[in-house]
Structures are given as C-alpha cells and as structure tokens.
Amino acid sequence: MLAQENDYIMSAAKSMYSSVTDPRILKLCTRRQEEIDGDNHRRERLAEQEKQIAEQEKQIAALTAKIEALEAQLADK
C-alpha cells in the first residue's frame, strides 16, 4: 500500500522482487541457507558430543576412584 503511493518505494519493491525471482539469486540464497543450516547442525552435534565426553570422563573418574579404593583395601589385607 505504501509502495503504491511512493514512486521510490515502488521502484525499490520492484527491484527487490526481480532479484528474488532471479533463479540464479534464488539458487545462491538457497545454497547459502543450506550451508548455514549445516553449520548450525554440526555445531549442535559437536556440543552434544562434548557433553557426552564430559559425562564419560566423570564416569571414568568415579570408576578410577573405586578401583583405587579396592586396591587400597587389598593392600591392607
């Protein structure tokens, strides 16, 4: 509605529309969005893997402590 009342805005709107409907531009935009989405997915997977590694390290530390305690009990006997 605003574009209908202002020639400059109408021109800008037409220019934007033509650039969006240009198949080459659309392909570039689509490819870029896919790259962004892929990068975000990789970052999420990395964060999840880091979380799993931290949890496994805690479990290893707990098991190591148990082993050391058992070894100490055996040494005392």
PyMOL commands that set and color helices and strands:
alter all, ss='L'
color gray80, all
select helices_A, chain A and resi 2-5+7-21+23-76
alter helices_A, ss='H'
color red, helices_A
deselect
rebuild
show_as cartoon
